[in-house]
Amino acid sequence: MKAHLVEATPSAFGWGHWVLSAPAICFLGWLWLDVFGILSPFQSRPVDLLLGILTYVVFILLPFGYGAHRLVTSFPGIFQQAGWTVQPMEPVKPEEQHIVRYIGTTRERAETDGRRILLRVAQGWVYLEIGAILVSAVAMVPLFFSAVEFGFGR
């Protein structure tokens, strides 16, 4: 069924998305600060932390989150309308709502402002964390068989 897609707005200013993505963001931030501190020419830990946090936000947090959001929302058919609110163009009976396959014919993104950018970044980091979980789950299968072949787990 044809549908109009409107960019979804998370509730509570996206705090739930920030909480969901916090493990990945904090782990990568911690790793970034350690590497930045090792490679930094400054001998002051507070200066290293301040510069490290600023570079992390500007070069990793914002671009990767926004880019992941843009990538996922660019393919609503593949990612099942993730990041979009679906508005059917034809009436749908309540009992049919969960079995209807919606095909997005038109898309309407929300106006881009500072708050919307932060919402998109938060949503993007949730998508990145979900992707990391799926990739690691697939990668664990050959690692498991390799470990069992060498006698671990017996």
C-alpha positions in Angstrom: 0.0 0.0 0.0 1.3 3.4 -0.9 2.3 5.7 2.0 3.7 9.1 2.7 6.8 9.1 5.0 7.3 11.9 7.5 10.6 12.1 9.4 9.9 10.7 12.9 10.5 12.9 15.9 11.7 11.0 19.0 9.8 11.7 22.2 11.5 13.5 25.1 14.0 15.3 22.8 15.7 12.0 21.9 16.9 11.2 25.4 16.0 7.6 25.0 18.2 7.4 21.9 21.1 9.0 23.7 20.7 6.5 26.6 20.5 3.5 24.2 23.6 4.7 22.3 25.6 5.7 25.5 27.6 2.5 25.8 29.0 2.8 22.3 29.6 6.5 22.6 31.3 6.3 26.0 33.5 3.3 25.0 34.6 5.0 21.8 35.1 8.3 23.6 37.3 6.6 26.3 39.3 4.8 23.5 39.7 8.1 21.6 40.8 10.0 24.7 43.4 7.3 25.5 44.8 7.4 21.9 44.7 11.2 21.8 46.6 11.4 25.1 49.3 9.0 23.9 49.8 10.9 20.6 49.3 14.4 22.0 52.4 16.7 22.0 51.0 18.5 25.1 52.2 17.4 28.5 49.1 18.6 30.4 46.4 16.0 31.1 43.6 18.7 31.4 44.5 20.2 28.0 44.6 16.7 26.4 41.2 15.9 27.8 39.7 19.2 26.6 41.1 18.9 23.1 40.3 15.2 23.0 36.7 15.7 23.9 36.3 18.6 21.4 37.9 16.6 18.5 35.8 13.5 19.4 32.6 15.5 19.3 33.5 17.3 16.1 35.2 14.5 14.1 33.6 11.3 15.4 30.3 11.8 17.3 28.5 14.3 15.1 29.6 13.1 11.6 29.2 9.4 12.2 25.8 9.7 13.9 24.4 12.1 11.3 25.9 10.0 8.5 24.3 6.8 9.9 21.0 8.4 10.2 21.1 9.7 6.7 22.2 6.3 5.3 19.4 4.4 7.1 16.7 6.9 6.3 17.7 7.0 2.7 16.6 3.3 2.2 13.3 3.0 3.9 12.4 -0.1 2.0 15.5 -2.0 3.3 15.4 -0.7 6.8 11.5 -1.0 7.2 10.8 2.7 7.4 13.3 3.2 10.3 13.3 6.9 11.3 10.0 7.6 9.5 6.4 7.9 10.5 4.2 6.1 8.0 1.0 7.8 6.8 -1.0 5.5 4.6 -2.6 7.2 1.5 -5.6 4.9 1.6 -7.8 3.9 4.6 -6.6 0.8 6.5 -8.9 -1.3 8.7 -7.6 -1.7 12.2 -7.3 -5.4 11.9 -5.2 -5.0 8.8 -2.7 -2.5 10.2 0.0 -5.1 11.1 -0.2 -7.1 7.9 -0.1 -4.3 5.4 3.2 -3.7 3.6 3.7 0.0 3.1 5.7 1.4 0.2 6.9 4.9 0.7 6.1 7.0 -2.4 6.9 10.4 -0.9 9.2 11.5 1.8 9.1 14.7 3.9 12.1 15.5 6.1 11.7 17.8 9.0 13.3 21.3 9.0 17.0 21.1 9.8 17.9 23.1 12.9 20.3 22.6 15.9 17.8 20.5 17.8 16.9 18.3 14.8 20.6 17.7 14.1 21.1 16.4 17.6 18.1 14.2 17.3 19.4 12.8 14.0 22.8 12.2 15.6 21.2 10.3 18.5 19.1 8.2 16.2 22.2 7.5 14.0 24.2 6.3 17.0 21.4 3.9 17.9 21.6 2.5 14.3 25.4 2.2 14.6 25.1 0.3 17.8 22.5 -2.0 16.4 24.7 -2.6 13.4 27.7 -3.3 15.7 25.6 -5.9 17.7 24.5 -7.6 14.5 28.0 -7.7 13.0 29.5 -9.0 16.3 26.8 -11.7 16.5 27.7 -13.0 13.0 31.4 -12.8 13.8 31.0 -14.8 16.9 30.0 -17.9 15.0 33.4 -18.6 13.4 35.2 -17.5 16.5 33.2 -20.1 18.5 33.9 -22.9 16.1 37.6 -21.9 16.0 37.8 -21.9 19.8 36.0 -25.3 20.0 38.4 -26.8 17.4 41.4 -25.8 19.6 39.8 -27.5 22.7 38.2 -24.6 24.5 34.9 -25.3 26.2 35.5 -29.0 26.7 
